Amino acid sequence: MPHIDLPDGLAGIVGPMTAYPETARPLNELAERLLRGPSSLTPGERELIATYVSFGNQCRFCTQTH
């Protein structure tokens, strides 16, 4: 049971981002830097890692997003 009220029908991180838009922008910027910023890994390799972690966390939304 969530400890905060979230909009119905919005899976994964989308619910909190919709409920708290002031945090959505910094979170999206962080994700973009982690997945697309300078790194010894290619963006594709980082997406694959994110998919694996999301699957391990049993987050269907994030698994499908990555």
C-alpha positions as CSV (number, residue, x, y, z in Angstrom):
1,M,0.0,0.0,0.0
2,P,1.5,3.4,-1.0
3,H,2.1,6.0,1.6
4,I,1.3,8.8,-0.7
5,D,-1.8,9.4,-2.9
6,L,-1.0,8.8,-6.6
7,P,-3.2,9.2,-9.7
8,D,-5.0,6.0,-10.6
9,G,-3.8,4.0,-13.7
10,L,-0.3,5.5,-13.9
11,A,2.2,2.8,-13.6
12,G,5.8,2.9,-12.4
13,I,7.5,6.2,-11.9
14,V,4.9,8.0,-14.0
15,G,2.4,8.2,-11.0
16,P,4.8,10.1,-8.7
17,M,6.0,12.3,-11.5
18,T,2.5,13.3,-12.3
19,A,1.5,13.8,-8.7
20,Y,4.7,15.8,-8.0
21,P,5.6,17.6,-11.2
22,E,8.2,19.7,-9.4
23,T,10.3,16.6,-9.0
24,A,9.7,15.2,-12.5
25,R,12.1,17.5,-14.3
26,P,15.2,16.8,-12.0
27,L,14.5,13.0,-12.1
28,N,14.2,13.1,-15.9
29,E,17.4,15.1,-16.2
30,L,19.2,12.6,-13.9
31,A,18.0,9.6,-15.9
32,E,19.0,11.3,-19.2
33,R,22.5,12.0,-17.8
34,L,22.9,8.5,-16.5
35,L,21.7,6.9,-19.7
36,R,23.1,9.3,-22.3
37,G,25.9,11.3,-20.7
38,P,29.6,10.7,-21.0
39,S,30.5,7.1,-20.0
40,S,32.8,4.2,-21.0
41,L,29.5,2.3,-21.7
42,T,27.4,3.0,-24.8
43,P,23.8,4.2,-24.3
44,G,22.6,0.8,-25.5
45,E,24.7,-1.0,-22.9
46,R,23.3,1.3,-20.2
47,E,19.8,0.7,-21.4
48,L,20.4,-3.1,-21.2
49,I,21.7,-2.7,-17.6
50,A,18.6,-0.6,-16.7
51,T,16.3,-3.2,-18.3
52,Y,18.0,-6.0,-16.3
53,V,17.8,-4.1,-13.0
54,S,14.1,-3.2,-13.7
55,F,13.3,-6.8,-14.4
56,G,15.1,-7.9,-11.2
57,N,13.1,-5.3,-9.3
58,Q,9.9,-6.7,-10.9
59,C,9.0,-3.4,-12.3
60,R,7.1,-4.2,-15.5
61,F,6.7,-0.6,-16.5
62,C,10.4,0.2,-16.3
63,T,11.4,-3.1,-17.9
64,Q,9.2,-2.2,-20.9
65,T,10.3,1.4,-21.0
66,H,14.0,0.5,-21.2
